[in-house]
Amino acid sequence: MSEGAEKNQELANLTLVRAKISKVEFPEKCPVCLDEPEDLVSVTITERSSVVRRDDNAVSTWADGKDKAELILASARGAVTFWVPTCMLHGSGKLRTGRARFIAWAGLFVLFYPALFFLLGINAAIWHSRPLLEPVVNLIVTLLVFIALVIYGYYPRALERSLKFIDIDRAKDTVYIDIMNDEYRKLFMDLNAMHAVEIHSIKEEPSE
């Protein structure tokens, strides 16, 4: 099975929440730890037709909501912004940012040359019967830093993993959310009882 097919199958088997964009409310609890909210985080979801059928990449961008102009521009491009109460520990200060991704990319670019140098050192040590320990250790340390940078810049934070916005359909006034925390999902469903339902797939959603 291809990677794309596996992603489609995984998304098709999710238990999602379908809610009305115009009516949705988020509980006054942190989606990660259920603590009392101390922060308010914005998430902007860009509508992308058939995203669930093609890709598992996020269509949502988390932010602290400080750049109001950017949110307005995103809305004009067919995006919707929601505001999610969180605790301070899992709030805006812990989210991935453009700055973090830039630092990760810059670090990866800088590390490329030392990694290549250490690889050549290992090759030379093998050919000339020199000690391998030093270049091997240096290469391992470089690779560990490389992995740490990737995690720092690109691995989803706890909030992004706990509350995944899969897609929106502005024409149907619909947002699809994957809520990982069962207790938070129950709070969400109770709060949005009149305009939210649990579904098992949006692949074959009936047209309305």
N, C-alpha and C positions, 0 to 999 in steps of 0.2 A: 504494500500500500504506500502510495506517495505521501510526502510530508503534507502537501496541501489537502489530500483526502483525509489524512489523520486529523488535521486541524478542523476540517468541516465536521467530521464525525464527533469530535470532542465537543464542539459547539452545539451540535444537534442534540447531544445528550445532557446538556446543562438544564438545571432547574432555574429558570429565570423568573424575574418579576416584570410584568408588563404594566405600566402605569401611564396615566395621562400627564403630558408635559405641563399643561396649564393648571393642574390640580395637585401635583405631587408635593408632598411634604416629607421632610426627613426628621426622624426622632431626635429629641434633645438628649442624645446619648452618643458617645464616640462609637463609630462603626467597628473599631478594632477591639477596644477593651471595655466598652460600655460605661466608662467613667462619665462624670458630668462634663458638659461642653465648656471649654474655655477659649476656643478658637472657632473661626468661621472660615471655611475653605471653599473656594469656588472651583468648579470643574466645568470646563467648556467642551461640549460634545459636538463634533462635526458630523453632519449627516452624510453618509456615504452609502449609496444604494448597493445592495448585495454584499456588504462588508462581511456579514456572517457566513456567507457562502464561499468567500474567497480567502479571507485572511483573518488571523487571530491577533493581528497588531492592534494596539489600542487606538481608538478614534477619539479618545478623551485627553484633555490637557488639564492637569491639576495646577492650581496657582493659589496665591494668597489673596487675590482679588484687588491688589493695590492699583494695578494698571487698568483703570476704568475705560480708557480710550481703546485699549486692545480688546477688551470684552465687547465693546460696542461694535468694533470692526469685525470681530468674529461673528457676532450676531447677524451682521449684514451679509456675511458670506454663507449663511445657511446653518449657523451653529446655534446651540442653546446653552446657556450657562445656568447651572444649579449651585445652590449654596448649601454646604454640608457642615453641620455642627460637629466638632471634634474636640478631644482633649488637647492640651498643649503638647503632650509628648508625641502624639501622632498627627499633629496639625501641620500648618504651612511651613514651619521651620524644618520639617523632616522630609519634605517632598523633593523629588528630582527637579532640578532647574536647568535652564539653558547654560548657566555658568558652570554647573557641575559637569554637564556633558562636554563643554568646551575644555575644562580642565582635564577630563578623561582623555579626550582626543589629543590634546597637547602632550599629555604624559605618554600616551601610546606612541606618538610620533618620536618623542625623545628617546624612549626605551628601545625603539627598533634597532638603532645603531649599536648600542651596547650588547643587545641580544645577538646581533649578527657577529660582532667582534668575539663574543664568548663562544659562539658556535664554531667560528674559524679557529679559535684557540683549542677547542676540543679536537677538531680535525687535525690540527698541527701536532697536538700531543700524541694522538694515535699514530700518526705517520712517523714521528721522530722519537717514539718511546719515551715521552716526557710524562711527568705526573699529571693525572687527569683531575685530581681533587679540586684544585683552585678554579679552573674554568667551569667545571660542572656545578660547583656551589654557586659561583657568580651567576651562571645561567638560571639556576633554580630560583635564586633570589629575585632576579629580573622578571622571571615568569610569574612569581607570586605577586610582585608589585603590579604587573600587567593585569592579572586577574582581579586584584583589589581595585584598580582603576575602572575596570569594566563594571564591576559591581557598584562602585560609587556613582558612576555616571548613568548606568542604564538599567540596573536591576530595580524592579518596581518596589516602592516602599510599602510598609504595612497597610497604610490606608488605601493605596492603589490596588493591593491584592485583595483586601477585604470588601471593597465596593467597586466593582468593575462595571463601567457603563459600556454596554456592548454596541448599541446603535440607537438612533432616533429616527422617527418618521414624522416629520413636521406636518405633512398632509393629513395624517391620521391622529395627530396630537398624541404620539406614543413614544415612550422611552423604554428600552429594555435594559434591565440591570441584573447583574449577577451578584448576589449578596452571600458572602461566605459564612458569616456569623449567624447561626440559626436563631439565636435569641434576638439579635438585631433585626433579622428578617421578620420575625413575629411582631416586633414593635412597629416595624414599617408597615406590615400588612394591616395591623389594627388601626394605625393612624390613617391609612389610605384605603380603608375597607370599601368605600363606595366607588373607587375608581382605580383599583389595582387587583391583578390576579396573578397567580403562579401558573407558569406554562413550562412545558418540557422542551419545546423547540420553537424557534421563529422561522425555521426553514420553510415551513409550509403554512404560514399564517394565512387565514382566509382573508380575501379582500373584502373591504367594507364600502 
